[in-house]
């Protein structure tokens, strides 16, 4: 049986697309931190530029409105229909906590790959989430379990 392999960049694109779709609210928050304030069109444009993933307005706006409802984002009307979006103070706190939680994924991958930093650094997404100097987060579930079993200090 022949295994068909995708070109390496196809895998990165697949991961980027899955990440953007699964964590669209976080991605929107990151865009608003960088390009604040921003219209929906500008958010779509920025996501496409960074991740090469197109998010349709029919997907973006319900997410934005959900974020407004949760008071993570505020919308300032500029025209009858249009507006610009900004992170609120609570949205900034939420975003920092989400990015911190997502950085646990990198640590988990390091544990799964036996600490193979060369492998992790070859991914396009993870360096965007956390800094190069990876320190195990004290609240990582595996570390908590190991400490409870007294196999780690």
C-alpha positions as CSV (number, residue, x, y, z in Angstrom):
1,X,0.0,0.0,0.0
2,X,1.4,3.4,-1.0
3,X,1.1,6.2,1.5
4,X,0.5,9.6,-0.2
5,X,2.3,12.4,1.6
6,X,1.3,16.0,1.4
7,X,3.9,18.6,0.8
8,X,5.2,20.0,4.1
9,X,3.5,23.4,3.7
10,X,0.2,21.7,3.2
11,X,0.4,20.3,6.7
12,X,1.2,23.8,8.1
13,X,-1.7,25.2,6.2
14,X,-4.0,22.5,7.6
15,X,-2.9,23.2,11.1
16,X,-3.2,27.0,10.7
17,X,-6.7,26.5,9.3
18,X,-7.8,24.2,12.1
19,X,-6.3,26.6,14.7
20,X,-8.0,29.7,13.2
21,X,-11.4,28.0,13.0
22,X,-11.2,26.4,16.5
23,X,-9.9,29.5,18.2
24,X,-11.4,32.2,16.1
25,X,-12.2,34.3,19.1
26,X,-8.6,34.2,20.3
27,X,-7.3,35.0,16.8
28,X,-9.7,38.0,16.6
29,X,-8.4,39.1,20.0
30,X,-4.8,38.9,18.8
31,X,-5.7,40.9,15.7
32,X,-7.4,43.6,17.8
33,X,-4.3,43.8,20.1
34,X,-2.1,44.5,17.0
35,X,-4.5,46.5,14.8
36,X,-6.8,48.2,17.3
37,X,-9.5,49.3,16.5
38,X,-10.4,47.3,13.4
39,X,-13.4,46.8,11.2
40,X,-14.7,43.3,10.4
41,X,-13.2,43.6,6.9
42,X,-9.8,44.6,8.4
43,X,-9.9,41.6,10.8
44,X,-10.7,39.2,7.9
45,X,-7.8,40.8,5.9
46,X,-5.3,40.5,8.8
47,X,-6.2,36.8,9.5
48,X,-5.7,36.0,5.8
49,X,-2.4,37.9,5.7
50,X,-1.0,36.1,8.8
51,X,-2.5,32.6,8.5
52,X,-3.4,32.5,4.8
53,X,-6.9,31.4,5.9
54,X,-10.0,33.1,4.6
55,X,-12.7,33.6,7.2
56,X,-16.1,34.4,5.6
57,X,-18.1,37.4,7.0
58,X,-20.8,34.9,7.8
59,X,-18.4,33.2,10.2
60,X,-16.6,36.3,11.6
61,X,-19.6,38.5,12.5
62,X,-21.4,35.9,14.7
63,X,-18.1,35.4,16.6
64,X,-17.6,39.1,17.0
65,X,-21.2,39.6,18.2
66,X,-20.7,36.7,20.7
67,X,-17.6,38.5,21.9
68,X,-19.5,41.7,22.3
69,X,-22.2,39.9,24.3
70,X,-19.5,38.5,26.6
71,X,-18.1,42.1,26.9
72,X,-14.7,41.0,25.5
73,X,-15.1,43.4,22.6
74,X,-17.0,46.6,22.1
75,X,-18.4,47.8,18.8
76,X,-18.3,51.5,17.9
77,X,-20.7,52.4,15.1
78,X,-19.1,54.4,12.3
79,X,-22.0,54.2,9.8
80,X,-25.5,52.9,9.8
81,X,-24.3,49.3,9.3
82,X,-20.6,49.4,9.8
83,X,-18.4,49.7,12.9
84,X,-15.1,49.1,14.4
85,X,-14.3,46.7,17.1
86,X,-12.0,47.0,20.1
87,X,-10.9,44.8,23.0
88,X,-12.3,45.8,26.3
89,X,-10.2,45.7,29.5
90,X,-11.8,42.4,30.4
91,X,-11.2,41.2,26.9
92,X,-7.5,41.9,27.3
93,X,-7.4,39.9,30.5
94,X,-9.3,37.1,28.9
95,X,-6.9,37.1,25.9
96,X,-3.8,36.9,28.1
97,X,-5.3,33.9,30.0
98,X,-6.3,32.2,26.7
99,X,-2.8,32.6,25.2
100,X,-1.3,31.4,28.5
101,X,-3.6,28.3,28.4
102,X,-2.7,27.7,24.7
103,X,1.0,27.9,25.6
104,X,0.4,24.7,27.7
105,X,-0.2,22.9,24.4
106,X,3.4,23.6,23.4
107,X,4.7,22.2,26.6
108,X,2.4,19.1,26.2
109,X,3.8,18.6,22.7
110,X,7.3,18.9,24.1
111,X,6.5,16.2,26.6
112,X,5.0,13.9,23.9
113,X,8.0,14.4,21.6
114,X,10.5,13.8,24.3
115,X,11.6,17.5,24.4
116,X,12.4,17.5,20.7
117,X,12.7,21.3,20.3
118,X,13.9,21.0,16.7
119,X,10.6,19.4,15.8
120,X,8.6,22.0,17.7
121,X,10.4,25.0,16.3
122,X,9.6,23.7,12.7
123,X,5.9,24.4,13.2
124,X,4.6,27.7,12.1
125,X,2.0,28.3,14.8
126,X,3.6,27.6,18.1
127,X,6.3,30.3,18.0
128,X,3.5,32.8,17.5
129,X,1.9,31.8,20.8
130,X,4.8,31.7,23.2
131,X,8.3,33.0,23.5
132,X,11.3,30.9,22.5
133,X,12.4,30.3,26.2
134,X,9.9,27.6,27.1
135,X,9.5,27.1,30.8
136,X,7.1,24.5,32.1
137,X,4.0,26.2,33.4
138,X,3.4,25.5,37.1
139,X,-0.3,24.8,36.4
140,X,0.2,22.3,33.6
141,X,-2.1,19.3,34.3
142,X,0.6,16.7,33.9
143,X,2.9,18.5,36.3
144,X,0.1,18.8,38.8
145,X,-0.6,15.1,38.5
146,X,3.1,14.2,38.8
147,X,3.5,16.4,41.9
148,X,0.4,14.8,43.5
149,X,2.0,11.4,42.9
150,X,5.2,12.8,44.4
151,X,7.3,11.9,41.4
152,X,8.3,15.6,40.9
153,X,9.4,18.2,43.4
